[in-house]
Every structure is written in C-alpha cells, then in structure tokens.
Amino acid sequence: MLAAAAARRALASSCAPALRRVPLPNPSIATRLVSGHARPARASYSLAPLRTLSSALTAPRSAFTPLQARLFSTSRPLLASGSSGDSAPKQSRFWPRTRTFLRFTVYLCGSTIVGVAVLTSAIFVHDAFTYNERHVDGVPVSPLALHPERGGPKNLPVVHKLLSDIEDPENAALATKPHLVIVGGGWGAVGVLQNLRPGDYHVTVVSPETYTTFTPLLPSAAVGTVQIRSLVEPLRKIVARLRGHFLNAKAVDLVMSERLLEVETEGVNGPQRLYLPYDKLVIAVGSTSATHGVNGLEHCFQLKTTRDARLIRQRIIDNFEQASLPTTSPEERKRLLSFVVCGGGPTGVETAAEIYDLCQEDIMKYYPKICNGEVSIHVIQSREHILNTYSEAISRYAERKFLHDDIDLITSARVAEVHEDRVEYTKKGLDGKTERHAIPTNFVLWSTGIAMNPFAAQVTKYLPNQVHKKAIEVDAHLRVKGSPPGEVYAIGDASTIETSIVNHLLDLVDESDRNKDGKIDFDEWEIMVARIKQRIPMAETQLEKVRELFELYDSDADNSLSLNELAVLLKEIGSKITALPATAQVASQEGKYLGHKLHKLARQRETLAANELTGPGEDEAVAPPFRYRHLGSLAYIGNAAVFDLGKYSFMGGLAAMYAWRSVYWSEQVSMRTRALLMIDWIVRGVWGRDLSRL
C-alpha cells in the first residue's frame, strides 16, 4: 500500500507542470477526454485544481468513484479472451431486436388468423340468410301478358304487357312510363343501361344472347389465357337495377308507322314471331364480318362471340393432339400446325400473338418437341403494314416484334380463296406481275372488316336517306336519319354519323342568308360555319380557317359565295371528314351519351311538353350533339403491348403488358368479372393455361 501511494505521488509530481493548465475535470468532460472525442476547455492557471488533484491522488483507493477510478487508472482495461471491444454493444442490441421481430410476427399471425376467422364467419352468416325457402303465392299477372292480342301488318301477337309488369307496386308504376326498347347487348346497349336511372322508363332489352361480352379479350379466351366465363355478365343482372325486362329474342323487322318491333324467339314449338311496342327504340345490334367477295369463308373462323372463341380453342387443341400422333405424316403435321390469320388489325394481331404465347409457354412443355418446331403462324394483310390505323412507330414496332418471333407477315396481299386444307392469296412480285400463292393449313381466322347487320340492313330499306352500305346513318344526336324525330336511335357498330354537309345546303342557306339575296357574304358565312358545327361536330377541324376557305372558294372574287360555290366548298369539306371507327370505345361513348340524354328527357318530360318541345327539337333542348373523345388504342403483341394515345405512343415489354391489363381490368362491367379476370391471370402465371378440350 505504501509503495502504491508513493508511486501515485511520484506520478502527480511529474505531471504537475502540465496539470497546472488543466481545469478540474468533471465526470462528463473527463470521459470525453479519455475517449479522445473532445479537447480540454480553455486553460486556467488557478492553483485550486492542482490542490484538488493532489488530494485526490493521495486519497485511499476506496474513496474513488468508479468513474474517477477509471479516469486515473494507469493500466489498460482487461478485455475478455477472444472478444473484440464492441462485442458487448452488439450482444446488447441483438436480443431487443429479436424480441421486437418475434412480437410483430406474433401480431401478424394473430391478425391473419382473426381476419380468416371473421371472413369465414361472414360467409357462414351470408349463407345462413341466403339459402332459405321463399314462397311466392298469388303473384298478379296481367291477362294481356298471358294472352296477347294480335295486330300489326302480319297479325302477330302484340306484347303490350310483360309477365312482371304488375307483380309489385314499383313495376306497376314503371309500366305507365314511356316504353324504351333496346335492341342488342353489346358495349352501346350496356352504356345506355348504366347511365339511366331507376324510374326513367319502362325498359326492355331484346338480345339473342343472355349476356354481354368483353370483346377485347376474346383473343385471350380463344387460347385459354382467360376463361370465357370471366368475360361475360348476365344482361338480366344489368337491367335489374332499372327494374326492367329482358327478352331473349332476335330483332328481324321494324314497323315505324305503328312503332312495333318484330322479334323472333325460340318457343316450345320452335321459332315464333311477335310484335313488341315501343315509345323510344335504340338499335345497338353491332355488325357482322365483311366477306369482300372471297369464296370459301365457311372454312374460316371468326372472333366476335364467346362461341367463336370456344370453337377456336377446340380447333387449336385438336390440331396439336392430331399432330402428336405417331401415324401423322410430316406433311400433314406441318399443315395441322400452320395457323393463318387473315387481317392485320387489332383482332388479327392479338390472336396471332396469343397463339404464339400458347406455343412458347405451354405447348412446348406438354407436347412433343417436334410439334413446337413445326408450328408456323402467318398474318395476311392487304395494306403495307399491320395495325395501319395506329401510329407509324407502333406499326413498325409490332412488325419488328413479330419478325423476332418468327411470325410470317405477308403484307400488300389479298386473300383469293379459302379451301378446306389451304389458303390462296395474291401478291405482286418484283416484276410487278400478280402472283398466286398457297399456304397449307387447318386453321384460318377471318378478321378483315365489318358489314351491316341483317336487322340494320332491313331498317335502312324503309328510309329514303340511307345510302351507307355498312351501317345505319345517324345525325349528330344519334337519331336515325329519315325516322320519326325523337323515336329511333342507333349506336355502336350498327351506326355511322353522317359526314356529308352538302345534303344540308338548302337548310344552311335558309338559316344563314339574312338579306335573302341568294348569296352568302362573309358575315353570313360565319353564321353558316356555326350552324355546320352544330349539325356535324366532326367538321370542326376542317372549318378552323374560316377566312381562308371563304377567299379560296370565292372564284369570281365578288366577296360572296353563290350556291354553286357553296356546293363545291361543302362537298370538299365533307370528303375530308373521317368517319368514326367501329370500335368498342366509340360504341361505349355513344351509349353513355345517349343514356345520359334519355335520362334528361325523362326528368324534363313535363317541362318539354309544356313548351311543346316533344318530338322534333327535344334532343337539342336537353343535350348538345355527340362529340367523340379518343382515349387511345391498345393492342397486345405477345408479352408486350402498344398504346396509341394520339400525339403520344407507348410501347414496350412486360411493363406495357401490365398497363394493358390494368386498362382492360378497369373497364370490366362488374366487380365479379374483375375478380374472375384477376384470378385467371394469376392461375395462368402460376400453373399455365388449361389445355383441356371443353
């Protein structure tokens, strides 16, 4: 003990000169000084710190606090054998983090168990209230619904009352409202139904199919990427929101003078026809495929309905099963695995891409490898490029993608004839002469444009101003030209909005010629331009340069336009207007516009009647003309997609494909189809496509 005390005194005396300038360290400053993280404060020359330090050095060891003992210790701290200096902090951090992780894991598992239990209980509760007995006794039915009267030009049963018209007070009240009959169940018809309100009309939907189909995904359904059930929604469920009626029938004729729709149904004793009265009629029957005078189309498939998709899927599976047989010759196997698509539009391109994906992702796994090696896909397009209605960049991107996938693109060619075992087409050779080629095949898809629906063609026969060959011509309010005002409308592929302005020449002159001199000066020309935009909104882009047009067609330079000059001017403008394409987007927008307008007409019915605006002029009184807003075009080209947004284009691989899926998912009719579609995509990604032949 004496030796240790002597050593401490010796150390203190040797460090005295330096310690004179050091202030008395408090515990916190001393700790930072020893660890080397701070410098001492400003020097102080007081003797009080030295005396305090000397007394501390001469004090017995037991008098030191732990911090002071570490501060004035002359030996290095001993470390545990085999340990580093920071092992203690690491060990001290490990167990708290482990406990936190375990705690949140328990929370997650517990919440999952609770959520599953709540969901299961909810399902049981739902089933308990759903599966019960319901007795319906004494339902009132109108005698006219059970025994319809006969009438009309063909003396057929006239369905003035339906079976459910008076079954409850709500339906009885609706039966007194104007009868709105919608023919068809596609995009346009659904758009009308979704924008009406309960109580607006006594609604009846007439369609040969009991469901509406999401047609843009039919190519995916044709190869099993999605199931057909995921693309359809029952029309009865859609019209039930309006407490309307559904009639599973096909429209065949129309008697406008008596406001009777002739339909054909499948009765107990075979087909039967009847009349369905209407106050307002909406024609949304769609279109058929154009034949272009090609023979042998009975050997082709089309892709417009779910039945077409099912037949295509069966043929594809049959071809691969037959090609897998050992008795199949190499030539026959090559013919069976040759797929020809006639038409380079969106439907044809997407079908070719889906068939390619099927072969690469599923056929290669479950069929003999020789089958996949013999597969050939051909696309025959009459134009120079596929997807010619899209931007040039998108068209070229799709062509490069198909060339990379070894899909044979035959452009600037025309199908000459289709046989049971081959397709023949013509194409000009390098010398300019037309050459005839043949492709052996057992599968041909025909997708080369549209033609008029038979019912639409029947309607145009009765109207004098219907000269269009592919659709019913309507005005800017979607009213059928030549029909009684405010009674008959046509939308979707069954209609086309008029683009001819010269047909309205006399009416425009009568409205614009203020001084009645038979000529149109510039001020009157401006009035005429405003009238033209009201009648045909699609002409707005052609009428932007009002002064230039007036001066250009004023051939005699008399600062006025004669009738002949006006006729030439309006004819030129009309020839430059492009008709709206026959797409689902156009049909949907027309249906929503018409449904919204019909809702306004129903709500303002009394006001319009008081102002004598029923019939002619009622549409103009409640709504502006229809204006189409292009939201972009999409196309799937095989694990990639393209977007044409007008001024901008977007194309790419998986990112674009998922964007394409997102758009189509959001456009579904109901949450039920959205859920089914999402499940189909997940099943396809995890387990692949269903290769069963159903």
Beta strands, then each sheet from edge to edge (+ up, - down):
strand 1: 149-151
strand 2: 156-158
strand 3: 179-183
strand 4: 202-207
strand 5: 211-213
strand 6: 232-234
strand 7: 245-248
strand 8: 250-255
strand 9: 260-267
strand 10: 270-277
strand 11: 280-283
strand 12: 287-289
strand 13: 338-342
strand 14: 376-380
strand 15: 408-410
strand 16: 413-418
strand 17: 422-428
strand 18: 434-440
strand 19: 443-446
strand 20: 450-452
strand 21: 472-474
strand 22: 488-490
strand 23: 495-497
strand 24: 633-636
strand 25: 641-644
strand 26: 649-652
sheet 1: 1+ 2-
sheet 2: 7+ 4+ 3+ 11+ 22+
sheet 3: 5+ 6-
sheet 4: 8+ 9- 10+
sheet 5: 12+ 20-
sheet 6: 15+ 14+ 13+ 19+
sheet 7: 16+ 17- 18+
sheet 8: 21+ 23+
sheet 9: 24+ 25- 26+
end
